[in-house]
Amino acid sequence: MGWNRFFPAILWVKLTFQIYCLYTFATYLGISKVIADRMQQIKPFHVMELLMRARELEAQGHSIIHMEVGEPDFTTPEPIIQAGHQALDDGRTHYTPAMGLPELRQAIAAQYNRRFGLDIDHSRVVVTPGASGALQLLLSVLINPGDGVLLADPGYPCNRNFVHMVGGEPQVVDVGPDTDYQLSASLIERNWSSNTKAVMVASPSNPTGTMLSRQQLLEINRIVEQRGGVLIVDEIYQGLVYEAEEHSALEISDRVFVINSFSKYFGMTGWRLGWLVAPQGTIGPLDRLAQNIFLCAPTLSQYAALAAFSDECIGILEQRKAIFKQRRDYLMPALEDLGFRFQTKPQGAFYLYGDCSRHTNDSTAFAHALLEQMGVAVTPGMDFGANAPEKHLRFAYTTDIELLREGVSRIKQFVGR
Ligand SMILES: Cc1ncc(COP(=O)(O)O)c(C=O)c1O
């Protein structure tokens, strides 16, 4: 690849660097002295910068294939939208209880019974503004300043930032294909420190789409309990599992904390609605803090979500899931043919986390050049941690299969240069 082809990307990086220098200078002058020290630990979501640039290019009339976006391309299913309209017509514009609408908490508890045969008391369900709200609420309630939280790298970037926000210490553990890019009981045992308080895992995971089996969850939970710690399992991609048997961590213990959301399977990212299932004795503090920081999750969204578990809605969502599977089954081998390596087959979510070292050892420069020159947006590994990020790219199949085909053909052209 001739470097002159990177010219627009280099210009872009230069501009970003200049803005950064200006910001640093302003900081030096003391303008940002008002900002709390903890903000030095909070890293930006780099993909947002890429997304902004992609939108800018689109606004200029360029055709962009979006493989960077971590949300379903489908709009929210019609039954949920109708229920949202109805809630508005009915004047449902007030606060709900901080823990959520009782009928929604019951509906969430009932779906654990339908899907996994579990008897979850609805008083253990906390409705939150997205899984993001649940993660912040939970970490604020559990983590004291200085407490350690074990996390997988690569992993969902916000978790590290949330731990910093509450004064905790993210204890990041490199994971690879040998453990399906997940923390294992032995990794947890080996990396447990005197200040470790909690372990966070996600199944399926972002960015790798890999899962923890029931047995692996059992082993992880056993070691965490032996050490007197807390296990937090993020199940936000539940429902988007293509062949593995699906489990909830709630099957293995009623002492684990389980995070979930209406964002991904239910296609409600913009409605900002998620939930947390917590052990019985922890609901009091969660309620107290939720009353203070959120008051409640968005009321309209809660009423709309009551329609999410209807047969009609699940029918639509299952069709969408089949489409995601079809896309994954197309995209993975197509990218492998172009020299990207996937050392494990992702079983869920809508991501492929590929080794791009055959083409580059700088995935960030690669992603920027790919966007500028070919109009294909993918996420560089740097968003997901410090474990060889420069050798990895995340491809999201949240785009129509015909567009994915076009994306693959543009990538082929790019890497073939
Ligand atoms: C693993 C994981 N957890 C939590 C979230 C937050 O989701 P939301 O706040 O939209 O429910 C995301 C979003 O991408 C995610 O990938």
Ligand as a Chemical Component Dictionary entry (heavy atoms), coordinates in Angstrom:
data_LIG
# 
_chem_comp.id                   LIG 
_chem_comp.type                 NON-POLYMER 
_chem_comp.pdbx_formal_charge   0 
_chem_comp.three_letter_code    LIG 
# 
loop_
_chem_comp_atom.comp_id 
_chem_comp_atom.atom_id 
_chem_comp_atom.alt_atom_id 
_chem_comp_atom.type_symbol 
_chem_comp_atom.charge 
_chem_comp_atom.model_Cartn_x 
_chem_comp_atom.model_Cartn_y 
_chem_comp_atom.model_Cartn_z 
_chem_comp_atom.pdbx_ordinal 
LIG C1 C1 C 0 -21.250 -5.769 26.989 1  
LIG C2 C2 C 0 -22.102 -4.536 27.059 2  
LIG N1 N1 N 0 -22.636 -4.168 28.246 3  
LIG C3 C3 C 0 -23.397 -3.072 28.359 4  
LIG C4 C4 C 0 -23.672 -2.253 27.272 5  
LIG C5 C5 C 0 -24.546 -1.036 27.463 6  
LIG O1 O1 O 0 -25.796 -1.199 26.851 7  
LIG P1 P1 P 0 -27.085 -0.330 27.123 8  
LIG O2 O2 O 0 -26.744 0.716  28.105 9  
LIG O3 O3 O 0 -27.501 0.222  25.794 10 
LIG O4 O4 O 0 -28.135 -1.252 27.655 11 
LIG C6 C6 C 0 -23.138 -2.588 26.004 12 
LIG C7 C7 C 0 -23.373 -1.742 24.831 13 
LIG O5 O5 O 0 -22.817 -1.907 23.770 14 
LIG C8 C8 C 0 -22.335 -3.764 25.901 15 
LIG O6 O6 O 0 -21.796 -4.147 24.733 16 
# 
loop_
_chem_comp_bond.comp_id 
_chem_comp_bond.atom_id_1 
_chem_comp_bond.atom_id_2 
_chem_comp_bond.value_order 
_chem_comp_bond.pdbx_ordinal 
LIG C1 C2 SING 1  
LIG C2 N1 SING 2  
LIG C2 C8 DOUB 3  
LIG N1 C3 DOUB 4  
LIG C3 C4 SING 5  
LIG C4 C5 SING 6  
LIG C4 C6 DOUB 7  
LIG C5 O1 SING 8  
LIG O1 P1 SING 9  
LIG P1 O2 DOUB 10 
LIG P1 O3 SING 11 
LIG P1 O4 SING 12 
LIG C6 C7 SING 13 
LIG C6 C8 SING 14 
LIG C7 O5 DOUB 15 
LIG C8 O6 SING 16 
# 
